[in-house]
Amino acid sequence: MIGWLKGDVRELDPAGLILLDIGGIGYEVSVSLQTLCKFKQGDPAELSIHTHVREDQITLFGFSDRSERGIFRKLTSVSGIGARMALNLMSGMATSELIQAIESADDAAIARTPGIGSKTAQRLILELQGKLGGDAMVAGTASGNAADVRSALLNLGYKPAQIDAALKKIEVSDFESMFRAALKALA
């Protein structure tokens, strides 16, 4: 299986395809619109890859980082959510917004994605709520301190949606300051 690809962007297709030139070989990679917008033709690109194999085809799905690929894989683990639908979900809103919608049980926001009805959105929430928390921090912020604060608050019994809302209100700094600010925001 292919885990990542690094090369130059040869072509961009608004339908969500990137053609990567890697050593004279062109790899066609399906990406979310969020990822597609990060590149221009001729740019160097490195993508985390999910290789999807079916009887009649092999499809490469690309993501700007491993956390996005992890979220994609969790989405496809839900009954009724295939690879294309998961990519469609990730195209409809930023990864952090999608995670927030799942954690806060906002089925209406998820159902706004074309091809996703309210029942599918509710099933997605039911199966993934509380399971995307660690990925939300990796996708939403690069701060190790924020991840540590989040972990500490989870250990204290706070819900992931509450923690995420509190962390959005505070400034990223050292662990102790962030932890105190988060506790104040949760109070």
MODELLER restraints for C-alpha pairs under 7 A, 6 or more apart:
rsr = mdl.restraints
at = mdl.atoms
rsr.add(forms.Gaussian(group=physical.xy_distance, feature=features.Distance(at['CA:1:A'], at['CA:51:A']), mean=6.13, stdev=0.5))
rsr.add(forms.Gaussian(group=physical.xy_distance, feature=features.Distance(at['CA:2:A'], at['CA:49:A']), mean=6.34, stdev=0.5))
rsr.add(forms.Gaussian(group=physical.xy_distance, feature=features.Distance(at['CA:2:A'], at['CA:51:A']), mean=6.09, stdev=0.5))
rsr.add(forms.Gaussian(group=physical.xy_distance, feature=features.Distance(at['CA:3:A'], at['CA:48:A']), mean=6.02, stdev=0.5))
rsr.add(forms.Gaussian(group=physical.xy_distance, feature=features.Distance(at['CA:3:A'], at['CA:49:A']), mean=4.89, stdev=0.5))
rsr.add(forms.Gaussian(group=physical.xy_distance, feature=features.Distance(at['CA:3:A'], at['CA:50:A']), mean=6.47, stdev=0.5))
rsr.add(forms.Gaussian(group=physical.xy_distance, feature=features.Distance(at['CA:4:A'], at['CA:47:A']), mean=5.49, stdev=0.5))
rsr.add(forms.Gaussian(group=physical.xy_distance, feature=features.Distance(at['CA:4:A'], at['CA:48:A']), mean=4.32, stdev=0.5))
rsr.add(forms.Gaussian(group=physical.xy_distance, feature=features.Distance(at['CA:4:A'], at['CA:49:A']), mean=4.80, stdev=0.5))
rsr.add(forms.Gaussian(group=physical.xy_distance, feature=features.Distance(at['CA:5:A'], at['CA:46:A']), mean=5.61, stdev=0.5))
rsr.add(forms.Gaussian(group=physical.xy_distance, feature=features.Distance(at['CA:5:A'], at['CA:47:A']), mean=5.38, stdev=0.5))
rsr.add(forms.Gaussian(group=physical.xy_distance, feature=features.Distance(at['CA:5:A'], at['CA:48:A']), mean=6.66, stdev=0.5))
rsr.add(forms.Gaussian(group=physical.xy_distance, feature=features.Distance(at['CA:5:A'], at['CA:49:A']), mean=6.95, stdev=0.5))
rsr.add(forms.Gaussian(group=physical.xy_distance, feature=features.Distance(at['CA:6:A'], at['CA:22:A']), mean=6.83, stdev=0.5))
rsr.add(forms.Gaussian(group=physical.xy_distance, feature=features.Distance(at['CA:6:A'], at['CA:45:A']), mean=5.64, stdev=0.5))
rsr.add(forms.Gaussian(group=physical.xy_distance, feature=features.Distance(at['CA:6:A'], at['CA:46:A']), mean=4.21, stdev=0.5))
rsr.add(forms.Gaussian(group=physical.xy_distance, feature=features.Distance(at['CA:6:A'], at['CA:47:A']), mean=6.50, stdev=0.5))
rsr.add(forms.Gaussian(group=physical.xy_distance, feature=features.Distance(at['CA:7:A'], at['CA:20:A']), mean=5.81, stdev=0.5))
rsr.add(forms.Gaussian(group=physical.xy_distance, feature=features.Distance(at['CA:7:A'], at['CA:21:A']), mean=5.51, stdev=0.5))
rsr.add(forms.Gaussian(group=physical.xy_distance, feature=features.Distance(at['CA:7:A'], at['CA:22:A']), mean=4.77, stdev=0.5))
rsr.add(forms.Gaussian(group=physical.xy_distance, feature=features.Distance(at['CA:7:A'], at['CA:44:A']), mean=5.64, stdev=0.5))
rsr.add(forms.Gaussian(group=physical.xy_distance, feature=features.Distance(at['CA:7:A'], at['CA:45:A']), mean=5.49, stdev=0.5))
rsr.add(forms.Gaussian(group=physical.xy_distance, feature=features.Distance(at['CA:7:A'], at['CA:46:A']), mean=6.54, stdev=0.5))
rsr.add(forms.Gaussian(group=physical.xy_distance, feature=features.Distance(at['CA:8:A'], at['CA:20:A']), mean=5.53, stdev=0.5))
rsr.add(forms.Gaussian(group=physical.xy_distance, feature=features.Distance(at['CA:8:A'], at['CA:21:A']), mean=5.22, stdev=0.5))
rsr.add(forms.Gaussian(group=physical.xy_distance, feature=features.Distance(at['CA:8:A'], at['CA:22:A']), mean=6.78, stdev=0.5))
rsr.add(forms.Gaussian(group=physical.xy_distance, feature=features.Distance(at['CA:8:A'], at['CA:42:A']), mean=5.78, stdev=0.5))
rsr.add(forms.Gaussian(group=physical.xy_distance, feature=features.Distance(at['CA:8:A'], at['CA:43:A']), mean=5.60, stdev=0.5))
rsr.add(forms.Gaussian(group=physical.xy_distance, feature=features.Distance(at['CA:8:A'], at['CA:44:A']), mean=4.30, stdev=0.5))
rsr.add(forms.Gaussian(group=physical.xy_distance, feature=features.Distance(at['CA:8:A'], at['CA:45:A']), mean=5.72, stdev=0.5))
rsr.add(forms.Gaussian(group=physical.xy_distance, feature=features.Distance(at['CA:9:A'], at['CA:18:A']), mean=6.78, stdev=0.5))
rsr.add(forms.Gaussian(group=physical.xy_distance, feature=features.Distance(at['CA:9:A'], at['CA:19:A']), mean=6.01, stdev=0.5))
rsr.add(forms.Gaussian(group=physical.xy_distance, feature=features.Distance(at['CA:9:A'], at['CA:20:A']), mean=4.77, stdev=0.5))
rsr.add(forms.Gaussian(group=physical.xy_distance, feature=features.Distance(at['CA:9:A'], at['CA:21:A']), mean=6.30, stdev=0.5))
rsr.add(forms.Gaussian(group=physical.xy_distance, feature=features.Distance(at['CA:9:A'], at['CA:41:A']), mean=5.23, stdev=0.5))
rsr.add(forms.Gaussian(group=physical.xy_distance, feature=features.Distance(at['CA:9:A'], at['CA:42:A']), mean=5.02, stdev=0.5))
rsr.add(forms.Gaussian(group=physical.xy_distance, feature=features.Distance(at['CA:9:A'], at['CA:43:A']), mean=5.45, stdev=0.5))
rsr.add(forms.Gaussian(group=physical.xy_distance, feature=features.Distance(at['CA:9:A'], at['CA:44:A']), mean=6.16, stdev=0.5))
rsr.add(forms.Gaussian(group=physical.xy_distance, feature=features.Distance(at['CA:9:A'], at['CA:45:A']), mean=6.45, stdev=0.5))
rsr.add(forms.Gaussian(group=physical.xy_distance, feature=features.Distance(at['CA:10:A'], at['CA:19:A']), mean=5.42, stdev=0.5))
rsr.add(forms.Gaussian(group=physical.xy_distance, feature=features.Distance(at['CA:10:A'], at['CA:20:A']), mean=5.59, stdev=0.5))
rsr.add(forms.Gaussian(group=physical.xy_distance, feature=features.Distance(at['CA:10:A'], at['CA:21:A']), mean=5.89, stdev=0.5))
rsr.add(forms.Gaussian(group=physical.xy_distance, feature=features.Distance(at['CA:10:A'], at['CA:41:A']), mean=5.75, stdev=0.5))
rsr.add(forms.Gaussian(group=physical.xy_distance, feature=features.Distance(at['CA:10:A'], at['CA:42:A']), mean=5.88, stdev=0.5))
rsr.add(forms.Gaussian(group=physical.xy_distance, feature=features.Distance(at['CA:11:A'], at['CA:18:A']), mean=5.87, stdev=0.5))
rsr.add(forms.Gaussian(group=physical.xy_distance, feature=features.Distance(at['CA:11:A'], at['CA:19:A']), mean=5.01, stdev=0.5))
rsr.add(forms.Gaussian(group=physical.xy_distance, feature=features.Distance(at['CA:11:A'], at['CA:41:A']), mean=5.82, stdev=0.5))
rsr.add(forms.Gaussian(group=physical.xy_distance, feature=features.Distance(at['CA:12:A'], at['CA:18:A']), mean=4.82, stdev=0.5))
rsr.add(forms.Gaussian(group=physical.xy_distance, feature=features.Distance(at['CA:12:A'], at['CA:19:A']), mean=6.50, stdev=0.5))
rsr.add(forms.Gaussian(group=physical.xy_distance, feature=features.Distance(at['CA:12:A'], at['CA:41:A']), mean=6.54, stdev=0.5))
rsr.add(forms.Gaussian(group=physical.xy_distance, feature=features.Distance(at['CA:16:A'], at['CA:30:A']), mean=5.67, stdev=0.5))
rsr.add(forms.Gaussian(group=physical.xy_distance, feature=features.Distance(at['CA:16:A'], at['CA:31:A']), mean=5.22, stdev=0.5))
rsr.add(forms.Gaussian(group=physical.xy_distance, feature=features.Distance(at['CA:16:A'], at['CA:32:A']), mean=5.93, stdev=0.5))
rsr.add(forms.Gaussian(group=physical.xy_distance, feature=features.Distance(at['CA:16:A'], at['CA:33:A']), mean=5.89, stdev=0.5))
rsr.add(forms.Gaussian(group=physical.xy_distance, feature=features.Distance(at['CA:16:A'], at['CA:36:A']), mean=6.47, stdev=0.5))
rsr.add(forms.Gaussian(group=physical.xy_distance, feature=features.Distance(at['CA:17:A'], at['CA:28:A']), mean=6.59, stdev=0.5))
rsr.add(forms.Gaussian(group=physical.xy_distance, feature=features.Distance(at['CA:17:A'], at['CA:29:A']), mean=5.56, stdev=0.5))
rsr.add(forms.Gaussian(group=physical.xy_distance, feature=features.Distance(at['CA:17:A'], at['CA:30:A']), mean=4.58, stdev=0.5))
rsr.add(forms.Gaussian(group=physical.xy_distance, feature=features.Distance(at['CA:17:A'], at['CA:31:A']), mean=5.86, stdev=0.5))
rsr.add(forms.Gaussian(group=physical.xy_distance, feature=features.Distance(at['CA:18:A'], at['CA:28:A']), mean=5.83, stdev=0.5))
rsr.add(forms.Gaussian(group=physical.xy_distance, feature=features.Distance(at['CA:18:A'], at['CA:29:A']), mean=5.23, stdev=0.5))
rsr.add(forms.Gaussian(group=physical.xy_distance, feature=features.Distance(at['CA:18:A'], at['CA:30:A']), mean=6.48, stdev=0.5))
rsr.add(forms.Gaussian(group=physical.xy_distance, feature=features.Distance(at['CA:19:A'], at['CA:26:A']), mean=6.02, stdev=0.5))
rsr.add(forms.Gaussian(group=physical.xy_distance, feature=features.Distance(at['CA:19:A'], at['CA:27:A']), mean=5.51, stdev=0.5))
rsr.add(forms.Gaussian(group=physical.xy_distance, feature=features.Distance(at['CA:19:A'], at['CA:28:A']), mean=4.55, stdev=0.5))
rsr.add(forms.Gaussian(group=physical.xy_distance, feature=features.Distance(at['CA:19:A'], at['CA:29:A']), mean=6.28, stdev=0.5))
rsr.add(forms.Gaussian(group=physical.xy_distance, feature=features.Distance(at['CA:20:A'], at['CA:26:A']), mean=5.37, stdev=0.5))
rsr.add(forms.Gaussian(group=physical.xy_distance, feature=features.Distance(at['CA:20:A'], at['CA:27:A']), mean=5.09, stdev=0.5))
rsr.add(forms.Gaussian(group=physical.xy_distance, feature=features.Distance(at['CA:20:A'], at['CA:28:A']), mean=6.46, stdev=0.5))
rsr.add(forms.Gaussian(group=physical.xy_distance, feature=features.Distance(at['CA:21:A'], at['CA:27:A']), mean=6.56, stdev=0.5))
rsr.add(forms.Gaussian(group=physical.xy_distance, feature=features.Distance(at['CA:29:A'], at['CA:60:A']), mean=5.02, stdev=0.5))
rsr.add(forms.Gaussian(group=physical.xy_distance, feature=features.Distance(at['CA:29:A'], at['CA:61:A']), mean=5.49, stdev=0.5))
rsr.add(forms.Gaussian(group=physical.xy_distance, feature=features.Distance(at['CA:29:A'], at['CA:62:A']), mean=5.85, stdev=0.5))
rsr.add(forms.Gaussian(group=physical.xy_distance, feature=features.Distance(at['CA:30:A'], at['CA:60:A']), mean=6.11, stdev=0.5))
rsr.add(forms.Gaussian(group=physical.xy_distance, feature=features.Distance(at['CA:30:A'], at['CA:61:A']), mean=4.71, stdev=0.5))
rsr.add(forms.Gaussian(group=physical.xy_distance, feature=features.Distance(at['CA:30:A'], at['CA:62:A']), mean=5.99, stdev=0.5))
rsr.add(forms.Gaussian(group=physical.xy_distance, feature=features.Distance(at['CA:31:A'], at['CA:61:A']), mean=5.79, stdev=0.5))
rsr.add(forms.Gaussian(group=physical.xy_distance, feature=features.Distance(at['CA:31:A'], at['CA:62:A']), mean=5.11, stdev=0.5))
rsr.add(forms.Gaussian(group=physical.xy_distance, feature=features.Distance(at['CA:31:A'], at['CA:63:A']), mean=6.46, stdev=0.5))
rsr.add(forms.Gaussian(group=physical.xy_distance, feature=features.Distance(at['CA:32:A'], at['CA:87:A']), mean=5.61, stdev=0.5))
rsr.add(forms.Gaussian(group=physical.xy_distance, feature=features.Distance(at['CA:32:A'], at['CA:88:A']), mean=6.86, stdev=0.5))
rsr.add(forms.Gaussian(group=physical.xy_distance, feature=features.Distance(at['CA:32:A'], at['CA:90:A']), mean=5.95, stdev=0.5))
rsr.add(forms.Gaussian(group=physical.xy_distance, feature=features.Distance(at['CA:32:A'], at['CA:91:A']), mean=4.63, stdev=0.5))
rsr.add(forms.Gaussian(group=physical.xy_distance, feature=features.Distance(at['CA:33:A'], at['CA:91:A']), mean=4.77, stdev=0.5))
rsr.add(forms.Gaussian(group=physical.xy_distance, feature=features.Distance(at['CA:34:A'], at['CA:91:A']), mean=5.65, stdev=0.5))
rsr.add(forms.Gaussian(group=physical.xy_distance, feature=features.Distance(at['CA:34:A'], at['CA:94:A']), mean=6.66, stdev=0.5))
rsr.add(forms.Gaussian(group=physical.xy_distance, feature=features.Distance(at['CA:35:A'], at['CA:63:A']), mean=6.50, stdev=0.5))
rsr.add(forms.Gaussian(group=physical.xy_distance, feature=features.Distance(at['CA:35:A'], at['CA:64:A']), mean=6.12, stdev=0.5))
rsr.add(forms.Gaussian(group=physical.xy_distance, feature=features.Distance(at['CA:47:A'], at['CA:62:A']), mean=5.46, stdev=0.5))
rsr.add(forms.Gaussian(group=physical.xy_distance, feature=features.Distance(at['CA:47:A'], at['CA:63:A']), mean=5.33, stdev=0.5))
rsr.add(forms.Gaussian(group=physical.xy_distance, feature=features.Distance(at['CA:47:A'], at['CA:64:A']), mean=5.26, stdev=0.5))
rsr.add(forms.Gaussian(group=physical.xy_distance, feature=features.Distance(at['CA:47:A'], at['CA:65:A']), mean=6.61, stdev=0.5))
rsr.add(forms.Gaussian(group=physical.xy_distance, feature=features.Distance(at['CA:48:A'], at['CA:62:A']), mean=5.60, stdev=0.5))
rsr.add(forms.Gaussian(group=physical.xy_distance, feature=features.Distance(at['CA:48:A'], at['CA:63:A']), mean=5.11, stdev=0.5))
rsr.add(forms.Gaussian(group=physical.xy_distance, feature=features.Distance(at['CA:48:A'], at['CA:64:A']), mean=6.31, stdev=0.5))
rsr.add(forms.Gaussian(group=physical.xy_distance, feature=features.Distance(at['CA:48:A'], at['CA:65:A']), mean=5.65, stdev=0.5))
rsr.add(forms.Gaussian(group=physical.xy_distance, feature=features.Distance(at['CA:48:A'], at['CA:66:A']), mean=5.80, stdev=0.5))
rsr.add(forms.Gaussian(group=physical.xy_distance, feature=features.Distance(at['CA:48:A'], at['CA:69:A']), mean=6.69, stdev=0.5))
rsr.add(forms.Gaussian(group=physical.xy_distance, feature=features.Distance(at['CA:49:A'], at['CA:60:A']), mean=6.37, stdev=0.5))
rsr.add(forms.Gaussian(group=physical.xy_distance, feature=features.Distance(at['CA:49:A'], at['CA:61:A']), mean=5.55, stdev=0.5))
rsr.add(forms.Gaussian(group=physical.xy_distance, feature=features.Distance(at['CA:49:A'], at['CA:62:A']), mean=4.63, stdev=0.5))
rsr.add(forms.Gaussian(group=physical.xy_distance, feature=features.Distance(at['CA:49:A'], at['CA:63:A']), mean=6.39, stdev=0.5))
rsr.add(forms.Gaussian(group=physical.xy_distance, feature=features.Distance(at['CA:50:A'], at['CA:60:A']), mean=5.91, stdev=0.5))
rsr.add(forms.Gaussian(group=physical.xy_distance, feature=features.Distance(at['CA:50:A'], at['CA:61:A']), mean=5.10, stdev=0.5))
rsr.add(forms.Gaussian(group=physical.xy_distance, feature=features.Distance(at['CA:50:A'], at['CA:62:A']), mean=6.49, stdev=0.5))
rsr.add(forms.Gaussian(group=physical.xy_distance, feature=features.Distance(at['CA:50:A'], at['CA:69:A']), mean=6.90, stdev=0.5))
rsr.add(forms.Gaussian(group=physical.xy_distance, feature=features.Distance(at['CA:51:A'], at['CA:59:A']), mean=6.02, stdev=0.5))
rsr.add(forms.Gaussian(group=physical.xy_distance, feature=features.Distance(at['CA:51:A'], at['CA:60:A']), mean=4.80, stdev=0.5))
rsr.add(forms.Gaussian(group=physical.xy_distance, feature=features.Distance(at['CA:51:A'], at['CA:61:A']), mean=6.40, stdev=0.5))
rsr.add(forms.Gaussian(group=physical.xy_distance, feature=features.Distance(at['CA:52:A'], at['CA:58:A']), mean=5.73, stdev=0.5))
rsr.add(forms.Gaussian(group=physical.xy_distance, feature=features.Distance(at['CA:52:A'], at['CA:59:A']), mean=5.08, stdev=0.5))
rsr.add(forms.Gaussian(group=physical.xy_distance, feature=features.Distance(at['CA:52:A'], at['CA:60:A']), mean=6.15, stdev=0.5))
rsr.add(forms.Gaussian(group=physical.xy_distance, feature=features.Distance(at['CA:53:A'], at['CA:59:A']), mean=6.46, stdev=0.5))
rsr.add(forms.Gaussian(group=physical.xy_distance, feature=features.Distance(at['CA:63:A'], at['CA:69:A']), mean=5.77, stdev=0.5))
rsr.add(forms.Gaussian(group=physical.xy_distance, feature=features.Distance(at['CA:67:A'], at['CA:135:A']), mean=5.91, stdev=0.5))
rsr.add(forms.Gaussian(group=physical.xy_distance, feature=features.Distance(at['CA:67:A'], at['CA:138:A']), mean=6.35, stdev=0.5))
rsr.add(forms.Gaussian(group=physical.xy_distance, feature=features.Distance(at['CA:67:A'], at['CA:139:A']), mean=6.03, stdev=0.5))
rsr.add(forms.Gaussian(group=physical.xy_distance, feature=features.Distance(at['CA:68:A'], at['CA:139:A']), mean=6.83, stdev=0.5))
rsr.add(forms.Gaussian(group=physical.xy_distance, feature=features.Distance(at['CA:72:A'], at['CA:86:A']), mean=6.15, stdev=0.5))
rsr.add(forms.Gaussian(group=physical.xy_distance, feature=features.Distance(at['CA:75:A'], at['CA:81:A']), mean=6.64, stdev=0.5))
rsr.add(forms.Gaussian(group=physical.xy_distance, feature=features.Distance(at['CA:75:A'], at['CA:86:A']), mean=5.80, stdev=0.5))
rsr.add(forms.Gaussian(group=physical.xy_distance, feature=features.Distance(at['CA:76:A'], at['CA:82:A']), mean=5.37, stdev=0.5))
rsr.add(forms.Gaussian(group=physical.xy_distance, feature=features.Distance(at['CA:76:A'], at['CA:83:A']), mean=5.92, stdev=0.5))
rsr.add(forms.Gaussian(group=physical.xy_distance, feature=features.Distance(at['CA:76:A'], at['CA:86:A']), mean=6.15, stdev=0.5))
rsr.add(forms.Gaussian(group=physical.xy_distance, feature=features.Distance(at['CA:78:A'], at['CA:124:A']), mean=6.45, stdev=0.5))
rsr.add(forms.Gaussian(group=physical.xy_distance, feature=features.Distance(at['CA:78:A'], at['CA:127:A']), mean=6.70, stdev=0.5))
rsr.add(forms.Gaussian(group=physical.xy_distance, feature=features.Distance(at['CA:89:A'], at['CA:113:A']), mean=6.19, stdev=0.5))
rsr.add(forms.Gaussian(group=physical.xy_distance, feature=features.Distance(at['CA:92:A'], at['CA:113:A']), mean=5.74, stdev=0.5))
rsr.add(forms.Gaussian(group=physical.xy_distance, feature=features.Distance(at['CA:95:A'], at['CA:139:A']), mean=6.86, stdev=0.5))
rsr.add(forms.Gaussian(group=physical.xy_distance, feature=features.Distance(at['CA:96:A'], at['CA:136:A']), mean=5.93, stdev=0.5))
rsr.add(forms.Gaussian(group=physical.xy_distance, feature=features.Distance(at['CA:96:A'], at['CA:139:A']), mean=6.24, stdev=0.5))
rsr.add(forms.Gaussian(group=physical.xy_distance, feature=features.Distance(at['CA:96:A'], at['CA:140:A']), mean=5.40, stdev=0.5))
rsr.add(forms.Gaussian(group=physical.xy_distance, feature=features.Distance(at['CA:99:A'], at['CA:132:A']), mean=6.66, stdev=0.5))
rsr.add(forms.Gaussian(group=physical.xy_distance, feature=features.Distance(at['CA:99:A'], at['CA:136:A']), mean=6.14, stdev=0.5))
rsr.add(forms.Gaussian(group=physical.xy_distance, feature=features.Distance(at['CA:100:A'], at['CA:161:A']), mean=6.91, stdev=0.5))
rsr.add(forms.Gaussian(group=physical.xy_distance, feature=features.Distance(at['CA:101:A'], at['CA:109:A']), mean=6.57, stdev=0.5))
rsr.add(forms.Gaussian(group=physical.xy_distance, feature=features.Distance(at['CA:101:A'], at['CA:110:A']), mean=6.76, stdev=0.5))
rsr.add(forms.Gaussian(group=physical.xy_distance, feature=features.Distance(at['CA:102:A'], at['CA:125:A']), mean=5.12, stdev=0.5))
rsr.add(forms.Gaussian(group=physical.xy_distance, feature=features.Distance(at['CA:102:A'], at['CA:129:A']), mean=5.77, stdev=0.5))
rsr.add(forms.Gaussian(group=physical.xy_distance, feature=features.Distance(at['CA:103:A'], at['CA:129:A']), mean=5.12, stdev=0.5))
rsr.add(forms.Gaussian(group=physical.xy_distance, feature=features.Distance(at['CA:103:A'], at['CA:130:A']), mean=6.29, stdev=0.5))
rsr.add(forms.Gaussian(group=physical.xy_distance, feature=features.Distance(at['CA:103:A'], at['CA:160:A']), mean=6.83, stdev=0.5))
rsr.add(forms.Gaussian(group=physical.xy_distance, feature=features.Distance(at['CA:103:A'], at['CA:161:A']), mean=5.33, stdev=0.5))
rsr.add(forms.Gaussian(group=physical.xy_distance, feature=features.Distance(at['CA:104:A'], at['CA:161:A']), mean=5.68, stdev=0.5))
rsr.add(forms.Gaussian(group=physical.xy_distance, feature=features.Distance(at['CA:105:A'], at['CA:125:A']), mean=5.97, stdev=0.5))
rsr.add(forms.Gaussian(group=physical.xy_distance, feature=features.Distance(at['CA:107:A'], at['CA:118:A']), mean=6.41, stdev=0.5))
rsr.add(forms.Gaussian(group=physical.xy_distance, feature=features.Distance(at['CA:107:A'], at['CA:121:A']), mean=5.22, stdev=0.5))
rsr.add(forms.Gaussian(group=physical.xy_distance, feature=features.Distance(at['CA:107:A'], at['CA:122:A']), mean=5.80, stdev=0.5))
rsr.add(forms.Gaussian(group=physical.xy_distance, feature=features.Distance(at['CA:108:A'], at['CA:118:A']), mean=6.96, stdev=0.5))
rsr.add(forms.Gaussian(group=physical.xy_distance, feature=features.Distance(at['CA:110:A'], at['CA:121:A']), mean=5.76, stdev=0.5))
rsr.add(forms.Gaussian(group=physical.xy_distance, feature=features.Distance(at['CA:111:A'], at['CA:117:A']), mean=5.15, stdev=0.5))
rsr.add(forms.Gaussian(group=physical.xy_distance, feature=features.Distance(at['CA:111:A'], at['CA:118:A']), mean=5.37, stdev=0.5))
rsr.add(forms.Gaussian(group=physical.xy_distance, feature=features.Distance(at['CA:111:A'], at['CA:121:A']), mean=5.71, stdev=0.5))
rsr.add(forms.Gaussian(group=physical.xy_distance, feature=features.Distance(at['CA:130:A'], at['CA:160:A']), mean=6.44, stdev=0.5))
rsr.add(forms.Gaussian(group=physical.xy_distance, feature=features.Distance(at['CA:133:A'], at['CA:160:A']), mean=6.01, stdev=0.5))
rsr.add(forms.Gaussian(group=physical.xy_distance, feature=features.Distance(at['CA:137:A'], at['CA:147:A']), mean=6.08, stdev=0.5))
rsr.add(forms.Gaussian(group=physical.xy_distance, feature=features.Distance(at['CA:145:A'], at['CA:174:A']), mean=6.41, stdev=0.5))
rsr.add(forms.Gaussian(group=physical.xy_distance, feature=features.Distance(at['CA:145:A'], at['CA:175:A']), mean=5.16, stdev=0.5))
rsr.add(forms.Gaussian(group=physical.xy_distance, feature=features.Distance(at['CA:146:A'], at['CA:172:A']), mean=7.00, stdev=0.5))
rsr.add(forms.Gaussian(group=physical.xy_distance, feature=features.Distance(at['CA:149:A'], at['CA:175:A']), mean=6.55, stdev=0.5))
rsr.add(forms.Gaussian(group=physical.xy_distance, feature=features.Distance(at['CA:149:A'], at['CA:178:A']), mean=6.94, stdev=0.5))
rsr.add(forms.Gaussian(group=physical.xy_distance, feature=features.Distance(at['CA:149:A'], at['CA:179:A']), mean=5.56, stdev=0.5))
rsr.add(forms.Gaussian(group=physical.xy_distance, feature=features.Distance(at['CA:150:A'], at['CA:163:A']), mean=6.53, stdev=0.5))
rsr.add(forms.Gaussian(group=physical.xy_distance, feature=features.Distance(at['CA:154:A'], at['CA:160:A']), mean=6.95, stdev=0.5))
rsr.add(forms.Gaussian(group=physical.xy_distance, feature=features.Distance(at['CA:166:A'], at['CA:182:A']), mean=5.59, stdev=0.5))
rsr.add(forms.Gaussian(group=physical.xy_distance, feature=features.Distance(at['CA:166:A'], at['CA:185:A']), mean=5.42, stdev=0.5))
rsr.add(forms.Gaussian(group=physical.xy_distance, feature=features.Distance(at['CA:166:A'], at['CA:186:A']), mean=6.15, stdev=0.5))
rsr.add(forms.Gaussian(group=physical.xy_distance, feature=features.Distance(at['CA:167:A'], at['CA:182:A']), mean=6.16, stdev=0.5))
rsr.add(forms.Gaussian(group=physical.xy_distance, feature=features.Distance(at['CA:170:A'], at['CA:178:A']), mean=6.94, stdev=0.5))
rsr.add(forms.Gaussian(group=physical.xy_distance, feature=features.Distance(at['CA:170:A'], at['CA:181:A']), mean=6.39, stdev=0.5))
rsr.add(forms.Gaussian(group=physical.xy_distance, feature=features.Distance(at['CA:170:A'], at['CA:182:A']), mean=6.78, stdev=0.5))
rsr.add(forms.Gaussian(group=physical.xy_distance, feature=features.Distance(at['CA:172:A'], at['CA:178:A']), mean=6.63, stdev=0.5))
